Amino acid sequence: MAGGKPTVTTKTGSGVRNLKQRVKTANKRSLSSQKWLERQLNDPYVARAKREGYRSRAAFKLLEIDEKYHILKPGQRIVDLGAAPGGWSQIAAKKVGEKGKVVGIDLLPIDPMAGVEFIQLDFLDESAPGKLIEMLGGPADVVMSDMAANTTGHKKTDHLRIIGLAEAAIYFAREILAPGGAFLAKVFQGGTENQLLNDLKRDFAVVRHVKPAASRADSAELYVLATGFRGAADRTP
Ligand SMILES: C[S@@+](CC[C@H](N)C(=O)[O-])C[C@H]1O[C@@H](n2cnc3c(N)ncnc32)[C@H](O)[C@@H]1O
């Protein structure tokens, strides 16, 4: 965050506390970072994550998706792509229990977590898929990706980056998923690109787009959920 420590005021009026928080504009703070901070302070999911001990508000997106589609089960092997700070991994570890296994990867360091093995590495690095496969120790039941590249503001570049990450995640999922497995990934805008969607439809029994309530309504974020992996015919043995 730019501009140092935030100054927060809680507004009060006519004897009733107005809990909506405003952030005083500091000289050096840009309007966008001020807006981000205000949104964080007023976001019920941020408060809930803090209360319930989740590392991120993103945890509720996975919880919601899982409540509806039941993708996480005891004893499963799960890969979490773009795992920092670890909200999704927390949910996954809880669901798979002691007999399951969760491995996560991120560009950023992640504080250790019981029941999860993390690696700090670019998923696009050519060594990443092999390392994850080795860490997992067997075929995966779920590959999930909440990866999001930093935006540049240049629409075309940003779009290509997002698609690049999703493509790499799908390619990896086809290599590591057990038959019947599930793939969940963040996509943006109008959903998954035609080519990606066709690939998924070929390899999975059901493919759907999901927008959990915890995903901000004003964000173009969307998830693609593919279940019932058929097993890729052309996969390397
Ligand atoms: C929205 S956050 C993930 C939040 C996470 N699901 C949670 O619940 O805490 C997206 C993450 O993707 C990571 N990321 C983006 N590109 C990546 C890449 N090429 N390799 C690994 N991680 C990447 C970012 O560093 C960031 O931590």
The ligand as a Gaussian input file, in Angstrom:
#p B3LYP/6-31G(d) Opt

LIG

0 1
 C       -6.107000     -14.047000      -5.501000
 S       -4.553000     -14.596000      -4.954000
 C       -4.903000     -16.203000      -4.322000
 C       -5.667000     -16.236000      -3.011000
 C       -5.764000     -17.623000      -2.437000
 N       -6.649000     -18.480000      -3.224000
 C       -6.270000     -17.609000      -1.028000
 O       -7.376000     -18.108000      -0.769000
 O       -5.556000     -17.127000      -0.143000
 C       -3.715000     -14.931000      -6.451000
 C       -2.318000     -15.454000      -6.273000
 O       -1.823000     -15.933000      -7.525000
 C       -0.429000     -15.816000      -7.483000
 N        0.148000     -15.973000      -8.811000
 C       -0.039000     -15.187000      -9.909000
 N        0.686000     -15.624000     -10.942000
 C        1.367000     -16.723000     -10.506000
 C        2.302000     -17.625000     -11.110000
 N        2.685000     -17.462000     -12.386000
 N        2.791000     -18.641000     -10.375000
 C        2.393000     -18.802000      -9.076000
 N        1.526000     -17.981000      -8.451000
 C        1.007000     -16.956000      -9.146000
 C       -0.215000     -14.439000      -6.873000
 O        1.093000     -14.301000      -6.350000
 C       -1.303000     -14.403000      -5.800000
 O       -0.805000     -14.743000      -4.546000

